[in-house]
Amino acid sequence: MQIPDVVTVGEAMALLIARHTGPLAQVSEFERASAGAELNVAVGLSRLGFKVAYITRLGDDSLGRNLRDFMRAQELDLRHVMVDGRYPTGFMLKAMVNDGTDPEVEYFRRGSAASHMSPADIAGADIAQARLLHLTGISPALSPGCRELVFGLAERARAAGRTVSFDPNLRPRLWPSQGEMIATVNALAGLADLVMPGLAEGQMLTGCAHAADIADFYLARGARQVVVKLGPQGAYFASARCSGTVAGLTVAKVVDTVGAGDGFAVGVISALLEELPLRAAAARGNAIGARVLQFRGDCEGLPNRAQLAETEGASEPPHPLAMH
């Protein structure tokens, strides 16, 4: 079996998207898609030609079977996708908006099959052979078992000299308290080589107001590279050797904001796997994130190689960088 380029772990959920605008309570028709931050990243990297192994549990139900079919169609390595007949597959509802605002979203994931993951799910698996392990702050919030699994994966990857990328992807409602969320997410970030917070996330996690200070916070705690998402303003990047800002891209019409951050992560990770400079990685993150904004669904806008070339070719050149 081919060793994957990337391994990631998380909860895959069925996504039911409203077919017309209005509050979810008034929606009568939905269409089905897929959701899950780590799954979005896995799909995006697979579409760009990387071999990606995904770790999750699905319920033995129609939602789980549909998700597994979707993952197979996306050519993901499913050796560590377990089917659990005791618990259901999680799902979420998402409203349709037409004004570029964040849509109303409701999650139905408590007690899901994925929330019952534990280190036993990867017993005997040599996950650390992959080039990169991608994690988010969502999985450790699902349950103590998930938290143990995620931290164990990070420690194994670090011990094997592999790269660990981390997107905080904060979900405060999943945590008992904000203090526990901040402590756990920052502890996991301390095991990562690449940290990719949003500006508001970074402010909450570090107490720092500015992107440069947020980056310095994580660089001082062991990260080799930090990219802070600035929304329409682009992204700030920093390492021990360079730092700067890559300008955001203009989007004519924002269709769906959900998943854009995962698209950004796909851009940064794919570029760094190709050994491109951090500046180019941040620029690709901006480009893919902007593309995802123009599609309904969490991962429908994630490009293949040909579409990426078109996206990057159409992107405006970034502003000059203030290097130091």
N, C-alpha and C positions, 0 to 999 in steps of 0.2 A: 504494500500500500504506500502511495506517495506521501512523504512527509509534508504537512501543510506549511504554507508560508505564514499563516496567521491562525491563531486560536482565539476564540472569544466565548463568553458564557453569559447567559441572561435568560429572561423570560420572553418567549414568543407568545404573542396574543393575537387572537382574531380581531380585526378592525371592522366595525360597521359604520360606514360613512353615510351621512344623510344625503338623500338625493335632491333635497330642496332646502332653501334657507329657512331660518326660523329656529326658535328654541327647541332643544331635543324633546321636550315634553310634547311638542306639537308635530313632530316628524312622524310620518306614517310609512315611509319607504327608505330603505338603506341598501347600500351595495357592500359586498364583502371584500376585504383586502387583508393585509398583514400589518402587524405593528410590533414594536420592541426595539429599543435603542440599539442594542448589540446586534440584533438581527438585521436592522437597517445597515449597519456598518459591514456586517458579513456579506450581505447582498451586494453592496456597493463595491467592495473589494473584489468579490468574485466576478462581477461584470467587467472589471478592469483586468481580469486575467490571473488574479492571484488565487491560489488554492487555500480555501478557508474551512477550518473545522469549527463547528458550532456545538456548544454544550448546552442542553436544556432538557426539561421533562415536559411532555405533553400528556393530556388526558386521553383516555381511550374513548374518544368521542368524535363526532363529525367535525368539530372545529379543529381538533388536533390532527385529524387525518388530512384536512384541507391544508393546514399549515405545513405538514410534512411533504405533501405533494408540491407545494410552492417552493419549499427549500430544495427539494430534489430538482425541480425545474431550474432553479438558480445555480445548480451544480455545487451545492455545499457538501462538505464531508459530514455525513450524518451518523458516523459511528458512535457518537456520544449523545445522540438524541434518544432519550429513553421514553417509553410509553408506560404510564402509570394508571392502572385501572381503578385506583382508589379515589383519585381526586380529579377535578375537571380542568380543562384548558381555560385560561383566563381570556377575557375579551374586553373590548372598550368600544364606546360609542363616541362619534365625533360629528359635530354639527358642520353644516356648510355655511361659509361666510363669503361675502363678495366685496368687502371693504378693506381687505388686507389685515384685519385684526386677528388676534389669536382666537381660534374657534373654541366653543364650549366642548369640553371633553369629560366623559365619565368612565371610570375604571371599575371593572368587576374581576378582581384578581385575588381577593383574600381567600386563603386556603387552597389556592390553585396547585396543580401538579408541580409547576416550576418552583413554587415557594417551599416545596419539600425536598429540594436538592440538598446534597451534602457531599463531603469528600468521598463517600463511597461510590458516587456516580463516576468517578474517574480512577478508581482503584486499579492499579496495574497499567494504566495508560501513560505512555511516555510523552505527555503533552509538551514537556520542556524542549523537545527537539525542534519545534516550530521557531521561525525567525522572530516572531513578535506575538505577544499576548496583549489583547485589547480588553480593558475592563472599564466599567462605569460605576458610579456611586449608587445605581439603582439596585443591582443584585444584592449587595450586602444589607440592604434595607428590608429585603423580603422575609428573612427569617434568620435565626442564629446559624442554622445549617448552611444556608447560602453564604452567610458572612464567612464562616469557617472555610468553605470551599474556595471563595474568591481570594481570601488572604493566603490560603495554602498554594493556590496557583501562582500568585504573585511571588511568593517566597521561592517556589521551585524554579520559576523562570529566572529570577535574579541570580539564584545559586548556579544556574546553568549558563549564565552570561548572556541570556536572551534579552531583547528589548521589551519593555512593558510600557504601553501607552494607556493613558487614563483620562477619561472625560467625567468630571464630577456629576453632571446630569442630575442635579438636585431634585428630589421629590419629597419635600418636607412632610407631606401627609403620611408617608410610609414610616416615618420615624417617631419614636416615643417623645422625643424632645429635640429642639434645635441644637442644644449642647451636645447630645449624643451624635447627631448627624454630623456636626462640624468635626468633632473629635475623630469619628470613624473615617469619614471621607478624607481628612487630612492625613490620618495614619496610612490609608491606602495610597494616597498620593505620594507619601514618603517612600513607597516601594516602586515608584514609576520613574522611567527615564524621560517620558514625554507627558506633560500635563497640559490639558486643553480646557480651561474654565471659560465660561462666559464672564463678562465684566461684572454683572450683578452677582453671579455665583462667587466669583473671586473676592468681591467686596465682603460678602457675608462670611466666607470661609477664613479670610485672612485679617479682616478689619482694616485693610488698606483701601484707599479711595481710587488710586490710579493704577492703570495696567502695568506700568513699569515696576511699581512697588509690589504688585501681586506676583509678577514674574520673579522678582528678586526673592520673595518669600519662599517660593517653591524651589528655586535654584539653590538657595541656602540649605534646603532640607534634602538635597540629593538629586533633584531632577537635572537632567543634562540639557533639556530643551523645554521651553514653555511657550505656548501660543494662546493668547487671550482673545476671545471672540468679542468684537466691538459692534456687532450688528451692522447697520448700514454704513458705519464708519470704517469697516474692514476688520483688520486684525493686527495685534501687536505681537511680535515674536522676540524671543531672547534666548541666548545661550551664554556660555562663558566667553565666546569669541565675538558675538555680534548681537545687535538688537535693532529694532526699527518697526515701522508701521507700513503695512500694505493697505492701500485704499480699498474701500468697498466698491461694489459694482452697482450700477443702476439697473433696477428691475422695472420694466414697464408696468406690469400688473402682478401683484402678489396674490396668488391663488390660495395657498395653504402654507402656514408658517411651521406646522409640525413636521419634524424630520430634517429641517434645514441644518440644525446643529450636527446631526449625524452625518449629513452630506459633507459638512465642513471637515469632520473627522476623517471621512473617507479620502478627501483630498489631501490632507496633511499626511496621513499614514502612507497612502500609496506613493506620494512623492518621496518620502523619506526611505521607503523600501527600495525605491529606484535610485537612492543616494543623491537626490537633488538637494541643493542648499535649502536651509530653513526658510529663507525668504521666498523661494519658489514654492515650497510646501504650503506656506501661509496663503500665497496667491492662488494656488490650486484649491485650497480649502474654501476661499472666498467664491471662486468660480463655481464649484459644485454646489455649495450652499445656496448661491443665488439661483442656480438652475432648479434645485429642488423646490424653491419657493413658488415656481411657476406651474407646478403640477399638483393635482389632488392626490391624496394618499401619502403615506409616510416615506415610501421608497420608489414611487413611480418615476420620479425625476432623476434617479441615480443613473449616470450615463455609462454606456459601454465605451470602448476605446475610440471608436469613430466619433461618437457624440462628444466625448471629452475633448478631442482635438478641435471640433467645431466650437465648443464652449470656450476653450482657452484661446482659440484664435480670434474669437469675437470679443474677448475681454479687453477692456481698456488697460493700458500700461499702468502699473502702480506708481504712486507718487514717489519722488526721490526719498531715500531713506536717510534718517539721521543716525549714522553708525557711531558706535563708541565701544 
